[in-house]
Amino acid sequence: MATEKTFSIIKPNAVKDNNIGNILAIFEKNGLRIAAARFTTLSKEKAEGFYIEHKDRPFFGELVEFMTSAPVLLLCLEGESAVTKNREIMGATNPADAAEGTIRKLYAASVGENAVHGSDSAASAERELSYFFEKNEISDRF
Ligand code: GDP
């Protein structure tokens, strides 16, 4: 299996609840390395652009408002099958459906405030990483 990179966001509810460290520990325990990290607060424009595929969904306004409501931690995670592994570790979008021990089961407040984002495919990972990070911000020296 190949080493790959994926994109993650620790979302505002998890930052406000002081769960950054707990979530990073879950990534690391599962063999994912932090290859880039930036703590920032998203602008409305940046959040809208990131979630553009959801622009016609009824929750789009709420989603953008939530994602800009407090700081987030933007991450590049690296490891074997990082995209799939991260999706497994995260759990289902709605914490009510998330498996025991997953990040969303542990730290999501609701389907909207669901603690983390994770790319859903290798193509999304590449697009999302380049939306937030310059190439030279991502370490390839592991
Ligand atoms: P993900 O890939 O598991 O994050 O899920 P999606 O791509 O389907 O949705 C993107 C994000 O939109 C989710 O992580 C939620 O934060 C948000 N979202 C999805 N469905 C709902 C909803 O019904 N209500 C609200 N407020 N937000 C939602």
py3Dmol code that shows the C-alpha trace and the ligand (Angstrom):
import py3Dmol

protein = """\
ATOM      1  CA  MET A   1       0.000   0.000   0.000  1.00  0.00           C
ATOM      2  CA  ALA A   2       1.256   3.438  -0.892  1.00  0.00           C
ATOM      3  CA  THR A   3       1.882   6.356   1.411  1.00  0.00           C
ATOM      4  CA  GLU A   4      -0.467   9.177   0.554  1.00  0.00           C
ATOM      5  CA  LYS A   5      -1.576  12.565   1.829  1.00  0.00           C
ATOM      6  CA  THR A   6      -5.003  13.757   2.808  1.00  0.00           C
ATOM      7  CA  PHE A   7      -6.535  16.995   4.013  1.00  0.00           C
ATOM      8  CA  SER A   8      -8.240  17.462   7.374  1.00  0.00           C
ATOM      9  CA  ILE A   9      -9.795  20.326   9.295  1.00  0.00           C
ATOM     10  CA  ILE A  10     -10.338  20.352  13.034  1.00  0.00           C
ATOM     11  CA  LYS A  11     -13.551  22.356  13.010  1.00  0.00           C
ATOM     12  CA  PRO A  12     -14.639  25.265  15.260  1.00  0.00           C
ATOM     13  CA  ASN A  13     -16.658  23.192  17.752  1.00  0.00           C
ATOM     14  CA  ALA A  14     -13.706  20.890  18.457  1.00  0.00           C
ATOM     15  CA  VAL A  15     -11.332  23.868  18.794  1.00  0.00           C
ATOM     16  CA  LYS A  16     -13.725  25.636  21.195  1.00  0.00           C
ATOM     17  CA  ASP A  17     -14.192  22.421  23.205  1.00  0.00           C
ATOM     18  CA  ASN A  18     -10.389  22.138  23.635  1.00  0.00           C
ATOM     19  CA  ASN A  19     -10.171  18.854  21.749  1.00  0.00           C
ATOM     20  CA  ILE A  20      -7.354  19.677  19.287  1.00  0.00           C
ATOM     21  CA  GLY A  21      -4.830  17.580  21.214  1.00  0.00           C
ATOM     22  CA  ASN A  22      -7.215  14.656  21.660  1.00  0.00           C
ATOM     23  CA  ILE A  23      -7.926  14.567  17.918  1.00  0.00           C
ATOM     24  CA  LEU A  24      -4.272  14.877  16.896  1.00  0.00           C
ATOM     25  CA  ALA A  25      -3.483  11.996  19.266  1.00  0.00           C
ATOM     26  CA  ILE A  26      -6.071   9.822  17.499  1.00  0.00           C
ATOM     27  CA  PHE A  27      -4.485  10.582  14.112  1.00  0.00           C
ATOM     28  CA  GLU A  28      -1.018   9.757  15.436  1.00  0.00           C
ATOM     29  CA  LYS A  29      -2.107   6.572  17.207  1.00  0.00           C
ATOM     30  CA  ASN A  30      -3.557   5.405  13.902  1.00  0.00           C
ATOM     31  CA  GLY A  31      -0.327   5.904  12.001  1.00  0.00           C
ATOM     32  CA  LEU A  32      -1.096   9.266  10.395  1.00  0.00           C
ATOM     33  CA  ARG A  33       1.636  11.918  10.571  1.00  0.00           C
ATOM     34  CA  ILE A  34       1.073  15.670  10.656  1.00  0.00           C
ATOM     35  CA  ALA A  35       2.793  16.839   7.461  1.00  0.00           C
ATOM     36  CA  ALA A  36       1.457  20.421   7.612  1.00  0.00           C
ATOM     37  CA  ALA A  37      -0.638  22.425  10.062  1.00  0.00           C
ATOM     38  CA  ARG A  38      -2.026  25.961  10.167  1.00  0.00           C
ATOM     39  CA  PHE A  39      -4.230  27.455  12.872  1.00  0.00           C
ATOM     40  CA  THR A  40      -6.454  30.112  11.320  1.00  0.00           C
ATOM     41  CA  THR A  41      -9.942  31.564  11.145  1.00  0.00           C
ATOM     42  CA  LEU A  42     -11.569  31.095   7.750  1.00  0.00           C
ATOM     43  CA  SER A  43     -13.023  34.073   5.909  1.00  0.00           C
ATOM     44  CA  LYS A  44     -16.554  33.765   4.504  1.00  0.00           C
ATOM     45  CA  GLU A  45     -15.091  33.714   0.970  1.00  0.00           C
ATOM     46  CA  LYS A  46     -12.587  30.969   1.757  1.00  0.00           C
ATOM     47  CA  ALA A  47     -15.220  28.786   3.472  1.00  0.00           C
ATOM     48  CA  GLU A  48     -17.741  29.308   0.641  1.00  0.00           C
ATOM     49  CA  GLY A  49     -15.109  28.365  -1.928  1.00  0.00           C
ATOM     50  CA  PHE A  50     -14.136  25.251  -0.024  1.00  0.00           C
ATOM     51  CA  TYR A  51     -17.727  24.002   0.227  1.00  0.00           C
ATOM     52  CA  ILE A  52     -18.794  25.228  -3.233  1.00  0.00           C
ATOM     53  CA  GLU A  53     -20.117  21.760  -4.186  1.00  0.00           C
ATOM     54  CA  HIS A  54     -22.746  22.193  -1.426  1.00  0.00           C
ATOM     55  CA  LYS A  55     -23.833  25.713  -2.470  1.00  0.00           C
ATOM     56  CA  ASP A  56     -27.359  24.632  -3.421  1.00  0.00           C
ATOM     57  CA  ARG A  57     -27.945  22.547  -0.281  1.00  0.00           C
ATOM     58  CA  PRO A  58     -30.322  24.024   2.318  1.00  0.00           C
ATOM     59  CA  PHE A  59     -27.647  23.948   5.018  1.00  0.00           C
ATOM     60  CA  PHE A  60     -24.992  25.861   3.025  1.00  0.00           C
ATOM     61  CA  GLY A  61     -25.461  29.188   4.863  1.00  0.00           C
ATOM     62  CA  GLU A  62     -25.411  27.464   8.227  1.00  0.00           C
ATOM     63  CA  LEU A  63     -22.299  25.484   7.247  1.00  0.00           C
ATOM     64  CA  VAL A  64     -20.364  28.605   6.199  1.00  0.00           C
ATOM     65  CA  GLU A  65     -21.484  30.472   9.323  1.00  0.00           C
ATOM     66  CA  PHE A  66     -20.299  27.598  11.519  1.00  0.00           C
ATOM     67  CA  MET A  67     -16.953  27.166   9.747  1.00  0.00           C
ATOM     68  CA  THR A  68     -16.156  30.887  10.162  1.00  0.00           C
ATOM     69  CA  SER A  69     -17.414  31.117  13.771  1.00  0.00           C
ATOM     70  CA  ALA A  70     -14.098  30.312  15.496  1.00  0.00           C
ATOM     71  CA  PRO A  71     -10.585  29.175  14.565  1.00  0.00           C
ATOM     72  CA  VAL A  72      -9.878  25.898  12.799  1.00  0.00           C
ATOM     73  CA  LEU A  73      -6.745  23.779  12.457  1.00  0.00           C
ATOM     74  CA  LEU A  74      -5.937  22.972   8.817  1.00  0.00           C
ATOM     75  CA  LEU A  75      -3.902  19.780   8.432  1.00  0.00           C
ATOM     76  CA  CYS A  76      -2.129  17.642   5.909  1.00  0.00           C
ATOM     77  CA  LEU A  77      -2.046  14.062   7.189  1.00  0.00           C
ATOM     78  CA  GLU A  78       0.316  11.534   5.706  1.00  0.00           C
ATOM     79  CA  GLY A  79       0.394   7.764   5.972  1.00  0.00           C
ATOM     80  CA  GLU A  80      -0.461   4.476   4.357  1.00  0.00           C
ATOM     81  CA  SER A  81      -3.872   4.750   2.662  1.00  0.00           C
ATOM     82  CA  ALA A  82      -4.278   8.086   4.457  1.00  0.00           C
ATOM     83  CA  VAL A  83      -7.497   9.085   2.664  1.00  0.00           C
ATOM     84  CA  THR A  84      -9.427   5.918   3.536  1.00  0.00           C
ATOM     85  CA  LYS A  85      -7.860   5.538   6.950  1.00  0.00           C
ATOM     86  CA  ASN A  86      -8.777   9.090   7.929  1.00  0.00           C
ATOM     87  CA  ARG A  87     -12.391   8.587   6.770  1.00  0.00           C
ATOM     88  CA  GLU A  88     -12.593   5.460   8.952  1.00  0.00           C
ATOM     89  CA  ILE A  89     -11.125   7.213  11.985  1.00  0.00           C
ATOM     90  CA  MET A  90     -13.486  10.193  11.525  1.00  0.00           C
ATOM     91  CA  GLY A  91     -16.723   8.213  11.453  1.00  0.00           C
ATOM     92  CA  ALA A  92     -19.997   9.012   9.710  1.00  0.00           C
ATOM     93  CA  THR A  93     -21.023  12.610   8.911  1.00  0.00           C
ATOM     94  CA  ASN A  94     -23.857  12.429  11.451  1.00  0.00           C
ATOM     95  CA  PRO A  95     -22.452  11.524  14.888  1.00  0.00           C
ATOM     96  CA  ALA A  96     -25.656   9.588  15.582  1.00  0.00           C
ATOM     97  CA  ASP A  97     -24.511   7.133  12.887  1.00  0.00           C
ATOM     98  CA  ALA A  98     -20.797   7.182  13.766  1.00  0.00           C
ATOM     99  CA  ALA A  99     -19.115   4.053  15.099  1.00  0.00           C
ATOM    100  CA  GLU A 100     -17.859   3.867  18.683  1.00  0.00           C
ATOM    101  CA  GLY A 101     -14.381   5.312  19.131  1.00  0.00           C
ATOM    102  CA  THR A 102     -14.486   7.477  15.998  1.00  0.00           C
ATOM    103  CA  ILE A 103     -13.644  11.183  16.250  1.00  0.00           C
ATOM    104  CA  ARG A 104     -17.167  12.236  15.372  1.00  0.00           C
ATOM    105  CA  LYS A 105     -18.715   9.830  17.886  1.00  0.00           C
ATOM    106  CA  LEU A 106     -16.416  11.248  20.559  1.00  0.00           C
ATOM    107  CA  TYR A 107     -16.350  14.958  19.684  1.00  0.00           C
ATOM    108  CA  ALA A 108     -19.139  15.967  17.254  1.00  0.00           C
ATOM    109  CA  ALA A 109     -22.055  17.982  18.609  1.00  0.00           C
ATOM    110  CA  SER A 110     -24.377  17.436  15.620  1.00  0.00           C
ATOM    111  CA  VAL A 111     -24.378  16.680  11.871  1.00  0.00           C
ATOM    112  CA  GLY A 112     -23.317  20.280  11.230  1.00  0.00           C
ATOM    113  CA  GLU A 113     -20.871  20.723  14.112  1.00  0.00           C
ATOM    114  CA  ASN A 114     -19.146  17.441  13.455  1.00  0.00           C
ATOM    115  CA  ALA A 115     -15.614  18.160  14.703  1.00  0.00           C
ATOM    116  CA  VAL A 116     -13.563  17.253  11.627  1.00  0.00           C
ATOM    117  CA  HIS A 117     -13.392  17.389   7.866  1.00  0.00           C
ATOM    118  CA  GLY A 118     -11.561  14.734   5.850  1.00  0.00           C
ATOM    119  CA  SER A 119     -11.082  14.445   2.093  1.00  0.00           C
ATOM    120  CA  ASP A 120     -13.320  11.757   0.568  1.00  0.00           C
ATOM    121  CA  SER A 121     -10.978  10.703  -2.278  1.00  0.00           C
ATOM    122  CA  ALA A 122      -7.400  11.101  -3.477  1.00  0.00           C
ATOM    123  CA  ALA A 123      -8.566  13.662  -6.055  1.00  0.00           C
ATOM    124  CA  SER A 124     -10.387  15.702  -3.380  1.00  0.00           C
ATOM    125  CA  ALA A 125      -7.322  15.498  -1.136  1.00  0.00           C
ATOM    126  CA  GLU A 126      -5.104  16.962  -3.838  1.00  0.00           C
ATOM    127  CA  ARG A 127      -7.577  19.730  -4.656  1.00  0.00           C
ATOM    128  CA  GLU A 128      -8.241  20.589  -0.993  1.00  0.00           C
ATOM    129  CA  LEU A 129      -4.562  20.561   0.011  1.00  0.00           C
ATOM    130  CA  SER A 130      -3.703  22.961  -2.797  1.00  0.00           C
ATOM    131  CA  TYR A 131      -6.674  25.184  -1.845  1.00  0.00           C
ATOM    132  CA  PHE A 132      -5.133  25.779   1.595  1.00  0.00           C
ATOM    133  CA  PHE A 133      -1.408  25.013   1.470  1.00  0.00           C
ATOM    134  CA  GLU A 134       1.540  26.041  -0.666  1.00  0.00           C
ATOM    135  CA  LYS A 135       3.591  23.048  -1.795  1.00  0.00           C
ATOM    136  CA  ASN A 136       6.560  24.117   0.336  1.00  0.00           C
ATOM    137  CA  GLU A 137       4.433  24.133   3.510  1.00  0.00           C
ATOM    138  CA  ILE A 138       3.910  20.356   3.305  1.00  0.00           C
ATOM    139  CA  SER A 139       6.759  18.242   4.600  1.00  0.00           C
ATOM    140  CA  ASP A 140       8.018  15.344   2.506  1.00  0.00           C
ATOM    141  CA  ARG A 141      10.950  14.514   4.760  1.00  0.00           C
ATOM    142  CA  PHE A 142       9.616  11.645   6.837  1.00  0.00           C
TER     143      PHE A 142
END
"""
ligand_1 = """\
28
GDP
P -18.490 14.709 5.120
O -17.688 14.379 3.894
O -18.675 13.526 6.029
O -17.942 15.913 5.872
O -19.968 15.100 4.654
P -20.577 15.930 3.425
O -19.541 16.161 2.357
O -21.847 15.265 3.050
O -20.967 17.331 4.081
C -20.005 18.336 4.312
C -20.294 18.998 5.637
O -21.525 19.687 5.562
C -20.484 18.038 6.814
O -19.267 17.601 7.385
C -21.281 18.876 7.785
O -20.446 19.765 8.531
C -22.154 19.702 6.836
N -23.492 19.106 6.731
C -23.852 17.980 6.061
N -25.171 17.742 6.202
C -25.642 18.752 6.991
C -26.938 19.092 7.507
O -27.945 18.403 7.285
N -27.021 20.228 8.284
C -25.928 21.021 8.554
N -26.067 22.126 9.314
N -24.705 20.739 8.079
C -24.572 19.622 7.327
"""
view = py3Dmol.view(width=600, height=400)
view.addModel(protein, "pdb")
view.setStyle({"model": 0}, {"cartoon": {"style": "trace"}})
view.addModel(ligand_1, "xyz")
view.setStyle({"model": 1}, {"stick": {}})
view.zoomTo()
view.show()
